[in-house]
Amino acid sequence: MQVLVRDNNIEQAIRVLKRKMQREGLFREMKERRAYEKPSQRRIREKAQAISRHRKAMRKRMKRDGG
């Protein structure tokens, strides 16, 4: 990942870096890797995330369709 610093504006470069890291999901991945997660716990977490994504998509679809 690369961020250009223009006119020695470090603050703006840091904001751009944070935004890129957020989009790539690096903050979430770093948080998950702080401690070992058993494979069974990982499956449970991933299944819960999938259910959450599905529910969110359904809410969005219902809102769009006027339901």
PDB file of N, CA, C, O and CB in Angstrom:
ATOM      1  N   MET A   1       0.854  -1.159   0.000  1.00  0.00           N
ATOM      2  CA  MET A   1       0.000   0.000   0.000  1.00  0.00           C
ATOM      3  C   MET A   1       0.905   1.229   0.000  1.00  0.00           C
ATOM      4  O   MET A   1       1.902   1.289   0.719  1.00  0.00           O
ATOM      5  CB  MET A   1      -0.974  -0.006   1.223  1.00  0.00           C
ATOM      6  N   GLN A   2       0.536   2.191  -0.812  1.00  0.00           N
ATOM      7  CA  GLN A   2       1.377   3.357  -0.980  1.00  0.00           C
ATOM      8  C   GLN A   2       0.544   4.622  -0.840  1.00  0.00           C
ATOM      9  O   GLN A   2      -0.567   4.716  -1.361  1.00  0.00           O
ATOM     10  CB  GLN A   2       2.087   3.323  -2.338  1.00  0.00           C
ATOM     11  N   VAL A   3       1.108   5.598  -0.119  1.00  0.00           N
ATOM     12  CA  VAL A   3       0.439   6.884   0.064  1.00  0.00           C
ATOM     13  C   VAL A   3       1.446   7.976  -0.272  1.00  0.00           C
ATOM     14  O   VAL A   3       2.567   7.978   0.237  1.00  0.00           O
ATOM     15  CB  VAL A   3      -0.117   7.048   1.530  1.00  0.00           C
ATOM     16  N   LEU A   4       1.043   8.889  -1.119  1.00  0.00           N
ATOM     17  CA  LEU A   4       1.920   9.995  -1.485  1.00  0.00           C
ATOM     18  C   LEU A   4       1.743  11.146  -0.503  1.00  0.00           C
ATOM     19  O   LEU A   4       0.622  11.502  -0.140  1.00  0.00           O
ATOM     20  CB  LEU A   4       1.634  10.465  -2.927  1.00  0.00           C
ATOM     21  N   VAL A   5       2.866  11.725  -0.076  1.00  0.00           N
ATOM     22  CA  VAL A   5       2.838  12.889   0.810  1.00  0.00           C
ATOM     23  C   VAL A   5       3.104  14.114  -0.057  1.00  0.00           C
ATOM     24  O   VAL A   5       4.166  14.240  -0.668  1.00  0.00           O
ATOM     25  CB  VAL A   5       3.898  12.766   1.983  1.00  0.00           C
ATOM     26  N   ARG A   6       2.134  15.005  -0.101  1.00  0.00           N
ATOM     27  CA  ARG A   6       2.270  16.202  -0.928  1.00  0.00           C
ATOM     28  C   ARG A   6       2.496  17.417  -0.038  1.00  0.00           C
ATOM     29  O   ARG A   6       1.802  17.601   0.962  1.00  0.00           O
ATOM     30  CB  ARG A   6       1.019  16.405  -1.816  1.00  0.00           C
ATOM     31  N   ASP A   7       3.454  18.228  -0.401  1.00  0.00           N
ATOM     32  CA  ASP A   7       3.766  19.477   0.306  1.00  0.00           C
ATOM     33  C   ASP A   7       4.003  19.246   1.797  1.00  0.00           C
ATOM     34  O   ASP A   7       3.607  20.070   2.622  1.00  0.00           O
ATOM     35  CB  ASP A   7       2.635  20.484   0.116  1.00  0.00           C
ATOM     36  N   ASN A   8       4.644  18.134   2.146  1.00  0.00           N
ATOM     37  CA  ASN A   8       4.948  17.794   3.548  1.00  0.00           C
ATOM     38  C   ASN A   8       3.701  17.796   4.428  1.00  0.00           C
ATOM     39  O   ASN A   8       3.783  18.103   5.617  1.00  0.00           O
ATOM     40  CB  ASN A   8       5.969  18.774   4.115  1.00  0.00           C
ATOM     41  N   ASN A   9       2.562  17.460   3.860  1.00  0.00           N
ATOM     42  CA  ASN A   9       1.311  17.419   4.611  1.00  0.00           C
ATOM     43  C   ASN A   9       1.116  15.998   5.154  1.00  0.00           C
ATOM     44  O   ASN A   9       0.426  15.177   4.550  1.00  0.00           O
ATOM     45  CB  ASN A   9       0.098  17.855   3.714  1.00  0.00           C
ATOM     46  N   ILE A  10       1.734  15.734   6.292  1.00  0.00           N
ATOM     47  CA  ILE A  10       1.708  14.402   6.898  1.00  0.00           C
ATOM     48  C   ILE A  10       0.303  14.044   7.379  1.00  0.00           C
ATOM     49  O   ILE A  10      -0.128  12.901   7.234  1.00  0.00           O
ATOM     50  CB  ILE A  10       2.700  14.327   8.066  1.00  0.00           C
ATOM     51  N   GLU A  11      -0.410  15.009   7.949  1.00  0.00           N
ATOM     52  CA  GLU A  11      -1.739  14.734   8.494  1.00  0.00           C
ATOM     53  C   GLU A  11      -2.683  14.208   7.414  1.00  0.00           C
ATOM     54  O   GLU A  11      -3.428  13.253   7.635  1.00  0.00           O
ATOM     55  CB  GLU A  11      -2.323  15.997   9.132  1.00  0.00           C
ATOM     56  N   GLN A  12      -2.641  14.842   6.250  1.00  0.00           N
ATOM     57  CA  GLN A  12      -3.504  14.393   5.155  1.00  0.00           C
ATOM     58  C   GLN A  12      -3.087  13.004   4.682  1.00  0.00           C
ATOM     59  O   GLN A  12      -3.942  12.177   4.367  1.00  0.00           O
ATOM     60  CB  GLN A  12      -3.457  15.393   3.982  1.00  0.00           C
ATOM     61  N   ALA A  13      -1.786  12.741   4.630  1.00  0.00           N
ATOM     62  CA  ALA A  13      -1.308  11.427   4.202  1.00  0.00           C
ATOM     63  C   ALA A  13      -1.750  10.345   5.183  1.00  0.00           C
ATOM     64  O   ALA A  13      -2.099   9.239   4.769  1.00  0.00           O
ATOM     65  CB  ALA A  13       0.223  11.429   4.068  1.00  0.00           C
ATOM     66  N   ILE A  14      -1.738  10.653   6.476  1.00  0.00           N
ATOM     67  CA  ILE A  14      -2.185   9.685   7.484  1.00  0.00           C
ATOM     68  C   ILE A  14      -3.675   9.413   7.323  1.00  0.00           C
ATOM     69  O   ILE A  14      -4.109   8.266   7.427  1.00  0.00           O
ATOM     70  CB  ILE A  14      -1.884  10.199   8.913  1.00  0.00           C
ATOM     71  N   ARG A  15      -4.465  10.458   7.069  1.00  0.00           N
ATOM     72  CA  ARG A  15      -5.908  10.268   6.857  1.00  0.00           C
ATOM     73  C   ARG A  15      -6.167   9.379   5.644  1.00  0.00           C
ATOM     74  O   ARG A  15      -7.028   8.500   5.678  1.00  0.00           O
ATOM     75  CB  ARG A  15      -6.611  11.629   6.673  1.00  0.00           C
ATOM     76  N   VAL A  16      -5.410   9.618   4.569  1.00  0.00           N
ATOM     77  CA  VAL A  16      -5.567   8.813   3.355  1.00  0.00           C
ATOM     78  C   VAL A  16      -5.186   7.363   3.639  1.00  0.00           C
ATOM     79  O   VAL A  16      -5.867   6.440   3.191  1.00  0.00           O
ATOM     80  CB  VAL A  16      -4.703   9.383   2.199  1.00  0.00           C
ATOM     81  N   LEU A  17      -4.098   7.160   4.384  1.00  0.00           N
ATOM     82  CA  LEU A  17      -3.664   5.806   4.733  1.00  0.00           C
ATOM     83  C   LEU A  17      -4.721   5.093   5.563  1.00  0.00           C
ATOM     84  O   LEU A  17      -5.037   3.933   5.297  1.00  0.00           O
ATOM     85  CB  LEU A  17      -2.335   5.846   5.497  1.00  0.00           C
ATOM     86  N   LYS A  18      -5.271   5.774   6.565  1.00  0.00           N
ATOM     87  CA  LYS A  18      -6.310   5.166   7.400  1.00  0.00           C
ATOM     88  C   LYS A  18      -7.530   4.792   6.570  1.00  0.00           C
ATOM     89  O   LYS A  18      -8.114   3.727   6.767  1.00  0.00           O
ATOM     90  CB  LYS A  18      -6.718   6.118   8.529  1.00  0.00           C
ATOM     91  N   ARG A  19      -7.914   5.661   5.646  1.00  0.00           N
ATOM     92  CA  ARG A  19      -9.070   5.385   4.789  1.00  0.00           C
ATOM     93  C   ARG A  19      -8.817   4.157   3.917  1.00  0.00           C
ATOM     94  O   ARG A  19      -9.701   3.318   3.746  1.00  0.00           O
ATOM     95  CB  ARG A  19      -9.391   6.605   3.907  1.00  0.00           C
ATOM     96  N   LYS A  20      -7.599   4.057   3.364  1.00  0.00           N
ATOM     97  CA  LYS A  20      -7.263   2.898   2.534  1.00  0.00           C
ATOM     98  C   LYS A  20      -7.264   1.618   3.361  1.00  0.00           C
ATOM     99  O   LYS A  20      -7.761   0.585   2.914  1.00  0.00           O
ATOM    100  CB  LYS A  20      -5.893   3.094   1.867  1.00  0.00           C
ATOM    101  N   MET A  21      -6.704   1.689   4.570  1.00  0.00           N
ATOM    102  CA  MET A  21      -6.665   0.516   5.440  1.00  0.00           C
ATOM    103  C   MET A  21      -8.079   0.093   5.826  1.00  0.00           C
ATOM    104  O   MET A  21      -8.371  -1.100   5.910  1.00  0.00           O
ATOM    105  CB  MET A  21      -5.828   0.805   6.701  1.00  0.00           C
ATOM    106  N   GLN A  22      -8.951   1.061   6.059  1.00  0.00           N
ATOM    107  CA  GLN A  22     -10.336   0.761   6.412  1.00  0.00           C
ATOM    108  C   GLN A  22     -11.028   0.038   5.262  1.00  0.00           C
ATOM    109  O   GLN A  22     -11.734  -0.948   5.477  1.00  0.00           O
ATOM    110  CB  GLN A  22     -11.098   2.053   6.772  1.00  0.00           C
ATOM    111  N   ARG A  23     -10.826   0.528   4.048  1.00  0.00           N
ATOM    112  CA  ARG A  23     -11.446  -0.098   2.875  1.00  0.00           C
ATOM    113  C   ARG A  23     -10.939  -1.515   2.650  1.00  0.00           C
ATOM    114  O   ARG A  23     -11.706  -2.397   2.261  1.00  0.00           O
ATOM    115  CB  ARG A  23     -11.186   0.740   1.634  1.00  0.00           C
ATOM    116  N   GLU A  24      -9.651  -1.738   2.893  1.00  0.00           N
ATOM    117  CA  GLU A  24      -9.055  -3.060   2.689  1.00  0.00           C
ATOM    118  C   GLU A  24      -9.412  -4.023   3.810  1.00  0.00           C
ATOM    119  O   GLU A  24      -9.233  -5.233   3.669  1.00  0.00           O
ATOM    120  CB  GLU A  24      -7.545  -2.942   2.576  1.00  0.00           C
ATOM    121  N   GLY A  25      -9.915  -3.498   4.922  1.00  0.00           N
ATOM    122  CA  GLY A  25     -10.277  -4.363   6.041  1.00  0.00           C
ATOM    123  C   GLY A  25      -9.090  -4.741   6.910  1.00  0.00           C
ATOM    124  O   GLY A  25      -9.145  -5.743   7.622  1.00  0.00           O
ATOM    125  N   LEU A  26      -8.026  -3.964   6.865  1.00  0.00           N
ATOM    126  CA  LEU A  26      -6.826  -4.296   7.633  1.00  0.00           C
ATOM    127  C   LEU A  26      -7.024  -4.110   9.128  1.00  0.00           C
ATOM    128  O   LEU A  26      -6.487  -4.886   9.919  1.00  0.00           O
ATOM    129  CB  LEU A  26      -5.664  -3.452   7.168  1.00  0.00           C
ATOM    130  N   PHE A  27      -7.783  -3.096   9.533  1.00  0.00           N
ATOM    131  CA  PHE A  27      -8.006  -2.879  10.962  1.00  0.00           C
ATOM    132  C   PHE A  27      -8.753  -4.059  11.567  1.00  0.00           C
ATOM    133  O   PHE A  27      -8.423  -4.520  12.660  1.00  0.00           O
ATOM    134  CB  PHE A  27      -8.787  -1.574  11.198  1.00  0.00           C
ATOM    135  N   ARG A  28      -9.764  -4.544  10.847  1.00  0.00           N
ATOM    136  CA  ARG A  28     -10.551  -5.681  11.332  1.00  0.00           C
ATOM    137  C   ARG A  28      -9.677  -6.934  11.409  1.00  0.00           C
ATOM    138  O   ARG A  28      -9.753  -7.698  12.372  1.00  0.00           O
ATOM    139  CB  ARG A  28     -11.774  -5.932  10.413  1.00  0.00           C
ATOM    140  N   GLU A  29      -8.845  -7.136  10.383  1.00  0.00           N
ATOM    141  CA  GLU A  29      -7.980  -8.312  10.363  1.00  0.00           C
ATOM    142  C   GLU A  29      -6.949  -8.258  11.487  1.00  0.00           C
ATOM    143  O   GLU A  29      -6.669  -9.279  12.116  1.00  0.00           O
ATOM    144  CB  GLU A  29      -7.276  -8.430   9.010  1.00  0.00           C
ATOM    145  N   MET A  30      -6.384  -7.085  11.747  1.00  0.00           N
ATOM    146  CA  MET A  30      -5.410  -6.958  12.835  1.00  0.00           C
ATOM    147  C   MET A  30      -6.072  -7.265  14.169  1.00  0.00           C
ATOM    148  O   MET A  30      -5.474  -7.922  15.021  1.00  0.00           O
ATOM    149  CB  MET A  30      -4.793  -5.542  12.855  1.00  0.00           C
ATOM    150  N   LYS A  31      -7.300  -6.796  14.360  1.00  0.00           N
ATOM    151  CA  LYS A  31      -8.027  -7.055  15.598  1.00  0.00           C
ATOM    152  C   LYS A  31      -8.284  -8.549  15.763  1.00  0.00           C
ATOM    153  O   LYS A  31      -8.140  -9.088  16.860  1.00  0.00           O
ATOM    154  CB  LYS A  31      -9.355  -6.280  15.617  1.00  0.00           C
ATOM    155  N   GLU A  32      -8.664  -9.222  14.671  1.00  0.00           N
ATOM    156  CA  GLU A  32      -8.945 -10.653  14.736  1.00  0.00           C
ATOM    157  C   GLU A  32      -7.690 -11.466  15.020  1.00  0.00           C
ATOM    158  O   GLU A  32      -7.775 -12.517  15.654  1.00  0.00           O
ATOM    159  CB  GLU A  32      -9.578 -11.120  13.440  1.00  0.00           C
ATOM    160  N   ARG A  33      -6.537 -11.009  14.569  1.00  0.00           N
ATOM    161  CA  ARG A  33      -5.298 -11.768  14.715  1.00  0.00           C
ATOM    162  C   ARG A  33      -4.560 -11.487  16.020  1.00  0.00           C
ATOM    163  O   ARG A  33      -3.487 -12.045  16.246  1.00  0.00           O
ATOM    164  CB  ARG A  33      -4.393 -11.471  13.562  1.00  0.00           C
ATOM    165  N   ARG A  34      -5.106 -10.641  16.875  1.00  0.00           N
ATOM    166  CA  ARG A  34      -4.432 -10.350  18.147  1.00  0.00           C
ATOM    167  C   ARG A  34      -4.284 -11.589  19.005  1.00  0.00           C
ATOM    168  O   ARG A  34      -3.293 -11.748  19.718  1.00  0.00           O
ATOM    169  CB  ARG A  34      -5.195  -9.287  18.918  1.00  0.00           C
ATOM    170  N   ALA A  35      -5.276 -12.470  18.933  1.00  0.00           N
ATOM    171  CA  ALA A  35      -5.239 -13.701  19.721  1.00  0.00           C
ATOM    172  C   ALA A  35      -5.647 -14.851  18.816  1.00  0.00           C
ATOM    173  O   ALA A  35      -6.367 -14.658  17.836  1.00  0.00           O
ATOM    174  CB  ALA A  35      -6.173 -13.609  20.976  1.00  0.00           C
ATOM    175  N   TYR A  36      -5.182 -16.056  19.152  1.00  0.00           N
ATOM    176  CA  TYR A  36      -5.522 -17.234  18.358  1.00  0.00           C
ATOM    177  C   TYR A  36      -7.015 -17.513  18.455  1.00  0.00           C
ATOM    178  O   TYR A  36      -7.621 -17.401  19.520  1.00  0.00           O
ATOM    179  CB  TYR A  36      -4.713 -18.463  18.824  1.00  0.00           C
ATOM    180  N   GLU A  37      -7.581 -17.873  17.332  1.00  0.00           N
ATOM    181  CA  GLU A  37      -8.995 -18.209  17.288  1.00  0.00           C
ATOM    182  C   GLU A  37      -9.110 -19.651  16.805  1.00  0.00           C
ATOM    183  O   GLU A  37      -8.621 -20.002  15.731  1.00  0.00           O
ATOM    184  CB  GLU A  37      -9.793 -17.225  16.359  1.00  0.00           C
ATOM    185  N   LYS A  38      -9.760 -20.473  17.611  1.00  0.00           N
ATOM    186  CA  LYS A  38      -9.914 -21.875  17.240  1.00  0.00           C
ATOM    187  C   LYS A  38     -10.747 -21.970  15.963  1.00  0.00           C
ATOM    188  O   LYS A  38     -11.620 -21.135  15.724  1.00  0.00           O
ATOM    189  CB  LYS A  38     -10.573 -22.685  18.392  1.00  0.00           C
ATOM    190  N   PRO A  39     -10.477 -22.986  15.144  1.00  0.00           N
ATOM    191  CA  PRO A  39     -11.233 -23.129  13.892  1.00  0.00           C
ATOM    192  C   PRO A  39     -12.741 -23.193  14.103  1.00  0.00           C
ATOM    193  O   PRO A  39     -13.498 -22.656  13.295  1.00  0.00           O
ATOM    194  CB  PRO A  39     -10.784 -24.368  13.164  1.00  0.00           C
ATOM    195  N   SER A  40     -13.186 -23.837  15.172  1.00  0.00           N
ATOM    196  CA  SER A  40     -14.630 -23.917  15.421  1.00  0.00           C
ATOM    197  C   SER A  40     -15.197 -22.531  15.725  1.00  0.00           C
ATOM    198  O   SER A  40     -16.281 -22.187  15.254  1.00  0.00           O
ATOM    199  CB  SER A  40     -14.928 -24.886  16.592  1.00  0.00           C
ATOM    200  N   GLN A  41     -14.469 -21.734  16.511  1.00  0.00           N
ATOM    201  CA  GLN A  41     -14.912 -20.373  16.822  1.00  0.00           C
ATOM    202  C   GLN A  41     -14.914 -19.511  15.561  1.00  0.00           C
ATOM    203  O   GLN A  41     -15.780 -18.654  15.384  1.00  0.00           O
ATOM    204  CB  GLN A  41     -14.005 -19.740  17.901  1.00  0.00           C
ATOM    205  N   ARG A  42     -13.932 -19.750  14.686  1.00  0.00           N
ATOM    206  CA  ARG A  42     -13.850 -18.997  13.437  1.00  0.00           C
ATOM    207  C   ARG A  42     -15.068 -19.290  12.561  1.00  0.00           C
ATOM    208  O   ARG A  42     -15.662 -18.375  11.990  1.00  0.00           O
ATOM    209  CB  ARG A  42     -12.548 -19.340  12.681  1.00  0.00           C
ATOM    210  N   ARG A  43     -15.434 -20.561  12.459  1.00  0.00           N
ATOM    211  CA  ARG A  43     -16.612 -20.934  11.667  1.00  0.00           C
ATOM    212  C   ARG A  43     -17.872 -20.291  12.233  1.00  0.00           C
ATOM    213  O   ARG A  43     -18.711 -19.789  11.485  1.00  0.00           O
ATOM    214  CB  ARG A  43     -16.774 -22.463  11.626  1.00  0.00           C
ATOM    215  N   ILE A  44     -18.001 -20.309  13.555  1.00  0.00           N
ATOM    216  CA  ILE A  44     -19.172 -19.707  14.201  1.00  0.00           C
ATOM    217  C   ILE A  44     -19.231 -18.209  13.894  1.00  0.00           C
ATOM    218  O   ILE A  44     -20.291 -17.685  13.553  1.00  0.00           O
ATOM    219  CB  ILE A  44     -19.133 -19.942  15.735  1.00  0.00           C
ATOM    220  N   ARG A  45     -18.087 -17.520  14.016  1.00  0.00           N
ATOM    221  CA  ARG A  45     -18.034 -16.081  13.755  1.00  0.00           C
ATOM    222  C   ARG A  45     -18.355 -15.777  12.296  1.00  0.00           C
ATOM    223  O   ARG A  45     -19.120 -14.858  12.002  1.00  0.00           O
ATOM    224  CB  ARG A  45     -16.652 -15.523  14.116  1.00  0.00           C
ATOM    225  N   GLU A  46     -17.768 -16.552  11.383  1.00  0.00           N
ATOM    226  CA  GLU A  46     -18.005 -16.304   9.967  1.00  0.00           C
ATOM    227  C   GLU A  46     -19.460 -16.563   9.589  1.00  0.00           C
ATOM    228  O   GLU A  46     -20.025 -15.843   8.765  1.00  0.00           O
ATOM    229  CB  GLU A  46     -17.084 -17.171   9.120  1.00  0.00           C
ATOM    230  N   LYS A  47     -20.069 -17.585  10.186  1.00  0.00           N
ATOM    231  CA  LYS A  47     -21.479 -17.873   9.908  1.00  0.00           C
ATOM    232  C   LYS A  47     -22.362 -16.730  10.420  1.00  0.00           C
ATOM    233  O   LYS A  47     -23.310 -16.322   9.748  1.00  0.00           O
ATOM    234  CB  LYS A  47     -21.903 -19.219  10.561  1.00  0.00           C
ATOM    235  N   ALA A  48     -22.044 -16.216  11.615  1.00  0.00           N
ATOM    236  CA  ALA A  48     -22.810 -15.097  12.166  1.00  0.00           C
ATOM    237  C   ALA A  48     -22.661 -13.859  11.281  1.00  0.00           C
ATOM    238  O   ALA A  48     -23.630 -13.130  11.065  1.00  0.00           O
ATOM    239  CB  ALA A  48     -22.349 -14.784  13.608  1.00  0.00           C
ATOM    240  N   GLN A  49     -21.453 -13.619  10.769  1.00  0.00           N
ATOM    241  CA  GLN A  49     -21.245 -12.480   9.881  1.00  0.00           C
ATOM    242  C   GLN A  49     -22.033 -12.641   8.583  1.00  0.00           C
ATOM    243  O   GLN A  49     -22.586 -11.672   8.063  1.00  0.00           O
ATOM    244  CB  GLN A  49     -19.755 -12.312   9.575  1.00  0.00           C
ATOM    245  N   ALA A  50     -22.082 -13.870   8.059  1.00  0.00           N
ATOM    246  CA  ALA A  50     -22.829 -14.120   6.830  1.00  0.00           C
ATOM    247  C   ALA A  50     -24.320 -13.879   7.052  1.00  0.00           C
ATOM    248  O   ALA A  50     -24.991 -13.295   6.201  1.00  0.00           O
ATOM    249  CB  ALA A  50     -22.588 -15.558   6.334  1.00  0.00           C
ATOM    250  N   ILE A  51     -24.837 -14.327   8.195  1.00  0.00           N
ATOM    251  CA  ILE A  51     -26.249 -14.109   8.519  1.00  0.00           C
ATOM    252  C   ILE A  51     -26.535 -12.617   8.628  1.00  0.00           C
ATOM    253  O   ILE A  51     -27.557 -12.131   8.144  1.00  0.00           O
ATOM    254  CB  ILE A  51     -26.630 -14.828   9.835  1.00  0.00           C
ATOM    255  N   SER A  52     -25.621 -11.899   9.270  1.00  0.00           N
ATOM    256  CA  SER A  52     -25.785 -10.454   9.428  1.00  0.00           C
ATOM    257  C   SER A  52     -25.791  -9.756   8.065  1.00  0.00           C
ATOM    258  O   SER A  52     -26.617  -8.877   7.819  1.00  0.00           O
ATOM    259  CB  SER A  52     -24.664  -9.881  10.317  1.00  0.00           C
ATOM    260  N   ARG A  53     -24.864 -10.149   7.177  1.00  0.00           N
ATOM    261  CA  ARG A  53     -24.831  -9.562   5.832  1.00  0.00           C
ATOM    262  C   ARG A  53     -26.122  -9.852   5.078  1.00  0.00           C
ATOM    263  O   ARG A  53     -26.654  -8.982   4.389  1.00  0.00           O
ATOM    264  CB  ARG A  53     -23.629 -10.096   5.041  1.00  0.00           C
ATOM    265  N   HIS A  54     -26.620 -11.074   5.209  1.00  0.00           N
ATOM    266  CA  HIS A  54     -27.855 -11.464   4.525  1.00  0.00           C
ATOM    267  C   HIS A  54     -29.036 -10.634   5.030  1.00  0.00           C
ATOM    268  O   HIS A  54     -29.834 -10.133   4.238  1.00  0.00           O
ATOM    269  CB  HIS A  54     -28.134 -12.968   4.728  1.00  0.00           C
ATOM    270  N   ARG A  55     -29.143 -10.492   6.352  1.00  0.00           N
ATOM    271  CA  ARG A  55     -30.241  -9.701   6.923  1.00  0.00           C
ATOM    272  C   ARG A  55     -30.169  -8.246   6.476  1.00  0.00           C
ATOM    273  O   ARG A  55     -31.189  -7.627   6.174  1.00  0.00           O
ATOM    274  CB  ARG A  55     -30.212  -9.776   8.454  1.00  0.00           C
ATOM    275  N   LYS A  56     -28.950  -7.709   6.436  1.00  0.00           N
ATOM    276  CA  LYS A  56     -28.773  -6.328   6.002  1.00  0.00           C
ATOM    277  C   LYS A  56     -29.198  -6.168   4.542  1.00  0.00           C
ATOM    278  O   LYS A  56     -29.853  -5.188   4.187  1.00  0.00           O
ATOM    279  CB  LYS A  56     -27.308  -5.888   6.187  1.00  0.00           C
ATOM    280  N   ALA A  57     -28.824  -7.129   3.702  1.00  0.00           N
ATOM    281  CA  ALA A  57     -29.209  -7.082   2.292  1.00  0.00           C
ATOM    282  C   ALA A  57     -30.724  -7.181   2.143  1.00  0.00           C
ATOM    283  O   ALA A  57     -31.315  -6.504   1.302  1.00  0.00           O
ATOM    284  CB  ALA A  57     -28.522  -8.213   1.507  1.00  0.00           C
ATOM    285  N   MET A  58     -31.347  -8.023   2.959  1.00  0.00           N
ATOM    286  CA  MET A  58     -32.803  -8.166   2.893  1.00  0.00           C
ATOM    287  C   MET A  58     -33.498  -6.873   3.331  1.00  0.00           C
ATOM    288  O   MET A  58     -34.480  -6.458   2.715  1.00  0.00           O
ATOM    289  CB  MET A  58     -33.267  -9.343   3.773  1.00  0.00           C
ATOM    290  N   ARG A  59     -32.990  -6.234   4.398  1.00  0.00           N
ATOM    291  CA  ARG A  59     -33.560  -4.956   4.839  1.00  0.00           C
ATOM    292  C   ARG A  59     -33.447  -3.913   3.733  1.00  0.00           C
ATOM    293  O   ARG A  59     -34.387  -3.166   3.463  1.00  0.00           O
ATOM    294  CB  ARG A  59     -32.854  -4.456   6.119  1.00  0.00           C
ATOM    295  N   LYS A  60     -32.272  -3.877   3.098  1.00  0.00           N
ATOM    296  CA  LYS A  60     -32.045  -2.916   2.029  1.00  0.00           C
ATOM    297  C   LYS A  60     -32.990  -3.187   0.855  1.00  0.00           C
ATOM    298  O   LYS A  60     -33.545  -2.257   0.271  1.00  0.00           O
ATOM    299  CB  LYS A  60     -30.580  -2.968   1.563  1.00  0.00           C
ATOM    300  N   ARG A  61     -33.168  -4.462   0.516  1.00  0.00           N
ATOM    301  CA  ARG A  61     -34.055  -4.837  -0.583  1.00  0.00           C
ATOM    302  C   ARG A  61     -35.503  -4.477  -0.262  1.00  0.00           C
ATOM    303  O   ARG A  61     -36.229  -3.979  -1.123  1.00  0.00           O
ATOM    304  CB  ARG A  61     -33.936  -6.339  -0.878  1.00  0.00           C
ATOM    305  N   MET A  62     -35.922  -4.732   0.984  1.00  0.00           N
ATOM    306  CA  MET A  62     -37.297  -4.410   1.384  1.00  0.00           C
ATOM    307  C   MET A  62     -37.527  -2.897   1.351  1.00  0.00           C
ATOM    308  O   MET A  62     -38.585  -2.431   0.929  1.00  0.00           O
ATOM    309  CB  MET A  62     -37.594  -4.965   2.798  1.00  0.00           C
ATOM    310  N   LYS A  63     -36.535  -2.147   1.795  1.00  0.00           N
ATOM    311  CA  LYS A  63     -36.650  -0.692   1.796  1.00  0.00           C
ATOM    312  C   LYS A  63     -36.742  -0.161   0.365  1.00  0.00           C
ATOM    313  O   LYS A  63     -37.521   0.747   0.075  1.00  0.00           O
ATOM    314  CB  LYS A  63     -35.452  -0.057   2.528  1.00  0.00           C
ATOM    315  N   ARG A  64     -35.934  -0.743  -0.521  1.00  0.00           N
ATOM    316  CA  ARG A  64     -35.927  -0.312  -1.913  1.00  0.00           C
ATOM    317  C   ARG A  64     -37.241  -0.658  -2.612  1.00  0.00           C
ATOM    318  O   ARG A  64     -37.760   0.132  -3.401  1.00  0.00           O
ATOM    319  CB  ARG A  64     -34.757  -0.950  -2.655  1.00  0.00           C
ATOM    320  N   ASP A  65     -37.777  -1.850  -2.315  1.00  0.00           N
ATOM    321  CA  ASP A  65     -39.008  -2.301  -2.960  1.00  0.00           C
ATOM    322  C   ASP A  65     -40.255  -1.705  -2.313  1.00  0.00           C
ATOM    323  O   ASP A  65     -41.367  -1.903  -2.802  1.00  0.00           O
ATOM    324  CB  ASP A  65     -39.087  -3.813  -2.920  1.00  0.00           C
ATOM    325  N   GLY A  66     -40.073  -0.984  -1.229  1.00  0.00           N
ATOM    326  CA  GLY A  66     -41.212  -0.354  -0.566  1.00  0.00           C
ATOM    327  C   GLY A  66     -42.026  -1.318   0.257  1.00  0.00           C
ATOM    328  O   GLY A  66     -43.226  -1.129   0.455  1.00  0.00           O
ATOM    329  N   GLY A  67     -41.352  -2.373   0.745  1.00  0.00           N
ATOM    330  CA  GLY A  67     -42.084  -3.396   1.485  1.00  0.00           C
ATOM    331  C   GLY A  67     -42.089  -3.152   2.928  1.00  0.00           C
ATOM    332  O   GLY A  67     -42.668  -3.932   3.684  1.00  0.00           O
TER     333      GLY A  67
END
